[in-house]
Amino acid sequence: MGTSLRPAHTDFPAPRVPNPDHSDCRGVASVLSRVGDKWSVFVIMNLSDGPKRFNELKRMINGISQRMLTLTLRGLERDGLVTRTIFPTIPPRVDYELTDLGRGLQEPVKALGEWAMGHLMQIEAARTRFDERNGG
């Protein structure tokens, strides 16, 4: 008896076909717009070492308004990245903390933030050169 040349493993997953109405792209875009937003990046980076109170976060994130911090935290909470815990004290104490999902995002976000900080001078120099060449 000879050796069969017939392939033994033919159960391959079907290739992923993009959704024709582009809903998969819109879904990913909505997630990226949340996690790529500068204030969301700062909030996630500052919550990476544990829960914080609202005013503590506001002090840590230079330039964020109270309204923008509120909107950012609400959006992150809606997306399941942050939890809000109210403690029944007088006055009430509210803590914000990353969820497991948010903690999974903290490393890539932290890396992106650190990369941006580490390359800020190079990017600013490139912008200046570009603007000088293009009359900007």
Contact map, one row per residue, 1 for C-alpha under 8 A:
1110000000000000000000000000000000000000000000000000000000000000000000000000000000000000000000000000000000000000000000000000000000000000
1111000000000000000000000000000000000000000000000000000000000000000000000000000000000000000000000000000000000000000000000000000000000000
1111100000000000000000000000000000000000000000000000000000000000000000000000000000000000000000000000000000000000000000000000000000000000
0111110000000000000000000000000000000000000000000000000000000000000000000000000000000000000000000000000000000000000000000000000000000000
0011111000000000000000000000000000000000000000000000000000000000000000000000000000000000000000000000000000000000000000000000000000000000
0001111100000000000000000000000000000000000000000000000000000000000000000000000000000000000000000000000000000000000000000000000000000000
0000111111000000000000000000000000000000000000000000000000000000000000000000000000000000000000000000000000000000000000000000000000000000
0000011111000000000000000000000000000000000000000000000000000000000000000000000000000000000000000000000000000000000000000000000000000000
0000001111110000000000000000000000000000000000000000000000000000000000000000000000000000000000000000000000000000000000000000000000000000
0000001111110000000000000000000000000000000000000000000000000000000000000000000000000000000000000000000000000000000000000000000000000000
0000000011111000000000000000000000000000000000000000000000000000000000000000000000000000000000000000000000000000000000000000000000000000
0000000011111100000000000000000000000000000000000000000000000000000000000000000000000000000000000000000000000000000000000000000000000000
0000000000111110000000000000000000000000000000000000000000000000000000000000000000000000000000000000000000000000000000000000000000000000
0000000000011111000000000000000000000000000000000000000000000000000000000000000000000000000000000000000000000000000000000000000000000000
0000000000001111100000000000000000000000000000000000000000000000000000000000000000000000000000000000000000000000000000000000000000000000
0000000000000111110000000000000000000000000000000000000000000000000000000000000000000000000000000000000000000000000000000000000000000000
0000000000000011111000000000000000000000000000000000000000000000000000000000000000000000000000000000000000000000000000000000000000000000
0000000000000001111101010000000000000000000000000000000000000000000000000000000000000000000000000000000000000000000000000000000000000000
0000000000000000111111110000000000000000000000000000000000000000000000000000000000000000000000000000000000000000000000000000000000000000
0000000000000000011111100000000000000000000000000000000000000000000000000000000000000000000000000000000000000000000000000000000000000000
0000000000000000001111100000000000000000000000000000000000000000000000000000000000000000000000000000000000000000000000000000000000000000
0000000000000000011111111100000000000000000000000000000000000000000000000000000000000000000000000000000000000000000000000000000000000000
0000000000000000001111111110000000000000000000000000000000000000000000000000000000000000000000000000000000000000000000000000000000000000
0000000000000000011001111111000000000000000000000000000000000000000000000000000000000000000000000000000000000000000000000000000000000000
0000000000000000000001111111100000000000000000000000000000000000000000000000000000000000000000000000000000000000000000000000000000000000
0000000000000000000001111111110000000000000000000000000000000000000000000000000000000000000000000000000000000000000000000000000000000000
0000000000000000000000111111111000000000000000000000000000000000000000000000000000000000000000000000000000000000000000000000000000000000
0000000000000000000000011111111100000000000000000000000000000000000000000000000000000000000000000000000000000000000000000000000000000000
0000000000000000000000001111111110000000000000000000000000000000000000000000000000000000000000000000000000000000000000000000000000000000
0000000000000000000000000111111111000000000000000000000000000000000000000000000000000000000000000000000000000000000000000000000000000000
0000000000000000000000000011111111100000000000000000000000000000000000000000000000000000000000000000000000000000000000000000000000000000
0000000000000000000000000001111111110000000000000000000000000000000000000000000000000000000000000000000000000000000000000000000000000000
0000000000000000000000000000111111111000000000000000000000000000000000000000000000000000000000000000000000000000000000000000000000000000
0000000000000000000000000000011111111001000000000000000000000000000000000011000000000000000000000000000000000000000000000000000000000000
0000000000000000000000000000001111111001100000000000000000000000000000000000000000000000000000000000000000001000000000000000000000000000
0000000000000000000000000000000111111101100000000000000000000000000000000000000000000000000000000000000000000000000000000000000000000000
0000000000000000000000000000000011111111100000000000000000000000000000000000000000000000000000000000000000000000000000000000000000000000
0000000000000000000000000000000000011111110000000000000000000000000000000000000000000000000000000000000000000000000000000000000000000000
0000000000000000000000000000000000001111111000000000000000000001000010010000000000000000000000000000000000000000000000000000000000000000
0000000000000000000000000000000001111111111100000000000000000000000000011001000000000000000000000000000000000000000000000000000000000000
0000000000000000000000000000000000111111111110000000000000000000000000000000000000000000000000000000000000001100100000000000000000000000
0000000000000000000000000000000000000111111111000000000000001000000000000000000000000000000000000000000000000000100000000000000000000000
0000000000000000000000000000000000000011111111100000000010001000000000001000000000000000000000000000000000000000000000000000000000000000
0000000000000000000000000000000000000001111111110000000000000000000000000000000000000000000000000100010001001100000000000000000000000000
0000000000000000000000000000000000000000111111110000000000000000000000000000000000000000000000000000000001001100100000000000000000000000
0000000000000000000000000000000000000000011111111000000010010000000000000000000000000000000000000000000000000000000000000000000000000000
0000000000000000000000000000000000000000001111111111000000000000000000000000000000000000000000011100000000000000000000000000000000000000
0000000000000000000000000000000000000000000111111100000000000000000000000000000000000000000000000100001001000000000000000000000000000000
0000000000000000000000000000000000000000000001111110000000000000000000000000000000000000000000000000000000000000000000000000000000000000
0000000000000000000000000000000000000000000000111111000000000000000000000000000000000000000000001100000000000000000000000000000000000000
0000000000000000000000000000000000000000000000101111100000000000000000000000000000000000000000111100000000000000000000000000000000000000
0000000000000000000000000000000000000000000000100111110110000000000000000000000000000000000000111000000000000000000000000000000000000000
0000000000000000000000000000000000000000000000000011111110000000000000000000000000000000000011110000000000000000000000000000000000000000
0000000000000000000000000000000000000000000000000001111111000000000000000000000000000000000001110000000000000000000000000000000000000000
0000000000000000000000000000000000000000000000000000111111100000000000000000000000000000000000000000000000000000000000000000000000000000
0000000000000000000000000000000000000000000000000001111111110000000000000000000000000000000000000000000000000000000000000000000000000000
0000000000000000000000000000000000000000001001000001111111111000000000000000000000000000000000000000000000000000000000000000000000000000
0000000000000000000000000000000000000000000000000000011111111101110010000000000000000000000000000000000000000000000000000000000000000000
0000000000000000000000000000000000000000000000000000001111111100000000000000000000000000000000000000000000000000000000000000000000000000
0000000000000000000000000000000000000000000001000000000111111100000000000000000000000000000000000000000000000000000000000000000000000000
0000000000000000000000000000000000000000011000000000000011111111000000000000000000000000000000000000000000000000000000000000000000000000
0000000000000000000000000000000000000000000000000000000001111111000000000000000000000000000000000000000000000000000000000000000000000000
0000000000000000000000000000000000000000000000000000000000001111100000000000000000000000000000000000000000000000000000000000000000000000
0000000000000000000000000000000000000010000000000000000001001111110110000000000000000000000000000000000000000000000000000000000000000000
0000000000000000000000000000000000000000000000000000000001000011111110000000000000000000000000000000000000000000000000000000000000000000
0000000000000000000000000000000000000000000000000000000001000001111111000000000000000000000000000000000000000000000000000000000000000000
0000000000000000000000000000000000000000000000000000000000000000111111100000000000000000000000000000000000000000000000000000000000000000
0000000000000000000000000000000000000000000000000000000000000001111111110000000000000000000000000000000000000000000000000000000000000000
0000000000000000000000000000000000000010000000000000000001000001111111111000000000000000000000000000000000000000000000000000000000000000
0000000000000000000000000000000000000000000000000000000000000000011111111100000000000000000000000000000000000000000000000000000000000000
0000000000000000000000000000000000000000000000000000000000000000001111111110000000000000000000000000000000000000000000000000000000000000
0000000000000000000000000000000000000011000000000000000000000000000111111111000000000000000000000000000000000000000000000000000000000000
0000000000000000000000000000000000000001001000000000000000000000000011111111100001000000000000000000000000000000000000000000000000000000
0000000000000000000000000000000000000000000000000000000000000000000001111111110000000000000000000000000000000000000000000000000000000000
0000000000000000000000000000000001000000000000000000000000000000000000111111111000000000000000000000000000000000000000000000000000000000
0000000000000000000000000000000001000001000000000000000000000000000000011111111111000000000000000000000000000000000000000000000000000000
0000000000000000000000000000000000000000000000000000000000000000000000001111111111110000000000000000000000000000000000000000000000000000
0000000000000000000000000000000000000000000000000000000000000000000000000111111110000000000000000000000000000000000000000000000000000000
0000000000000000000000000000000000000000000000000000000000000000000000000011111111000000000000000000000000000000000000000000000000000000
0000000000000000000000000000000000000000000000000000000000000000000000000001111111100000000000000010110000000000000000000000000000000000
0000000000000000000000000000000000000000000000000000000000000000000000000001111111100000000000000111111000000000000000000000000000000000
0000000000000000000000000000000000000000000000000000000000000000000000001001101111110000000000011110010000000000000000000000000000000000
0000000000000000000000000000000000000000000000000000000000000000000000000000100111111000000000011110000000000000000000000000000000000000
0000000000000000000000000000000000000000000000000000000000000000000000000000100001111100000001111000000000000000000000000000000000000000
0000000000000000000000000000000000000000000000000000000000000000000000000000000000111110000001110000000000000000000000000000000000000000
0000000000000000000000000000000000000000000000000000000000000000000000000000000000011111000111100000000000000000000000000000000000000000
0000000000000000000000000000000000000000000000000000000000000000000000000000000000001111100111000000000000000000000000000000000000000000
0000000000000000000000000000000000000000000000000000000000000000000000000000000000000111110110000000000000000000000000000000000000000000
0000000000000000000000000000000000000000000000000000000000000000000000000000000000000011111110000000000000000000000000000000000000000000
0000000000000000000000000000000000000000000000000000000000000000000000000000000000000001111110000000000000000000000000000000000000000000
0000000000000000000000000000000000000000000000000000000000000000000000000000000000000000111110000000000000000000000000000000000000000000
0000000000000000000000000000000000000000000000000000000000000000000000000000000000000111111111000000000000000000000000000000000000000000
0000000000000000000000000000000000000000000000000000100000000000000000000000000000000111111111100000000000000000000000000000000000000000
0000000000000000000000000000000000000000000000000000110000000000000000000000000000011110000111110000000000000000000000000000000000000000
0000000000000000000000000000000000000000000000000011110000000000000000000000000000011100000011111000000000000000000000000000000000000000
0000000000000000000000000000000000000000000000100011110000000000000000000000000001111000000001111100000000000000000000000000000000000000
0000000000000000000000000000000000000000000000100111000000000000000000000000000001110000000000111110000000000000000000000000000000000000
0000000000000000000000000000000000000000000100110110000000000000000000000000000011100000000000011111111000000000000000000000000000000000
0000000000000000000000000000000000000000000000000000000000000000000000000000000111100000000000001111111000000000000000000000000000000000
0000000000000000000000000000000000000000000000000000000000000000000000000000000010000000000000000111111100000000000000000000000000000000
0000000000000000000000000000000000000000000000000000000000000000000000000000000110000000000000000111111110000000000000000000000000000000
0000000000000000000000000000000000000000000100000000000000000000000000000000000111000000000000000111111111000000000000000000000000000000
0000000000000000000000000000000000000000000000010000000000000000000000000000000010000000000000000111111111100000000000000000000000000000
0000000000000000000000000000000000000000000000000000000000000000000000000000000000000000000000000001111111100000000000000000000000000000
0000000000000000000000000000000000000000000000000000000000000000000000000000000000000000000000000000111111111000000000000000000000000000
0000000000000000000000000000000000000000000110010000000000000000000000000000000000000000000000000000011111111100000000000000000000000000
0000000000000000000000000000000000000000000000000000000000000000000000000000000000000000000000000000001111111110000000000000000000000000
0000000000000000000000000000000000000000000000000000000000000000000000000000000000000000000000000000000011111111000000000000000000000000
0000000000000000000000000000000000100000100110000000000000000000000000000000000000000000000000000000000011111111100000000000000000000000
0000000000000000000000000000000000000000100110000000000000000000000000000000000000000000000000000000000001111111110000000000000000000000
0000000000000000000000000000000000000000000000000000000000000000000000000000000000000000000000000000000000111111111000000000000000000000
0000000000000000000000000000000000000000000000000000000000000000000000000000000000000000000000000000000000011111111100000000000000000000
0000000000000000000000000000000000000000110010000000000000000000000000000000000000000000000000000000000000001111111110000000000000000000
0000000000000000000000000000000000000000000000000000000000000000000000000000000000000000000000000000000000000111111111000000000000000000
0000000000000000000000000000000000000000000000000000000000000000000000000000000000000000000000000000000000000011111111100000000000000000
0000000000000000000000000000000000000000000000000000000000000000000000000000000000000000000000000000000000000001111111110000000000000000
0000000000000000000000000000000000000000000000000000000000000000000000000000000000000000000000000000000000000000111111110000000000000000
0000000000000000000000000000000000000000000000000000000000000000000000000000000000000000000000000000000000000000011111111000000000000000
0000000000000000000000000000000000000000000000000000000000000000000000000000000000000000000000000000000000000000001111111110000000000000
0000000000000000000000000000000000000000000000000000000000000000000000000000000000000000000000000000000000000000000111111111000000000000
0000000000000000000000000000000000000000000000000000000000000000000000000000000000000000000000000000000000000000000001111111100000000000
0000000000000000000000000000000000000000000000000000000000000000000000000000000000000000000000000000000000000000000000111111110000000000
0000000000000000000000000000000000000000000000000000000000000000000000000000000000000000000000000000000000000000000000111111111000000000
0000000000000000000000000000000000000000000000000000000000000000000000000000000000000000000000000000000000000000000000011111111100000000
0000000000000000000000000000000000000000000000000000000000000000000000000000000000000000000000000000000000000000000000001111111110000000
0000000000000000000000000000000000000000000000000000000000000000000000000000000000000000000000000000000000000000000000000111111111000000
0000000000000000000000000000000000000000000000000000000000000000000000000000000000000000000000000000000000000000000000000011111111100000
0000000000000000000000000000000000000000000000000000000000000000000000000000000000000000000000000000000000000000000000000001111111110000
0000000000000000000000000000000000000000000000000000000000000000000000000000000000000000000000000000000000000000000000000000111111111000
0000000000000000000000000000000000000000000000000000000000000000000000000000000000000000000000000000000000000000000000000000011111111101
0000000000000000000000000000000000000000000000000000000000000000000000000000000000000000000000000000000000000000000000000000001111111111
0000000000000000000000000000000000000000000000000000000000000000000000000000000000000000000000000000000000000000000000000000000111111111
0000000000000000000000000000000000000000000000000000000000000000000000000000000000000000000000000000000000000000000000000000000011111111
0000000000000000000000000000000000000000000000000000000000000000000000000000000000000000000000000000000000000000000000000000000001111111
0000000000000000000000000000000000000000000000000000000000000000000000000000000000000000000000000000000000000000000000000000000000111111
0000000000000000000000000000000000000000000000000000000000000000000000000000000000000000000000000000000000000000000000000000000001111111
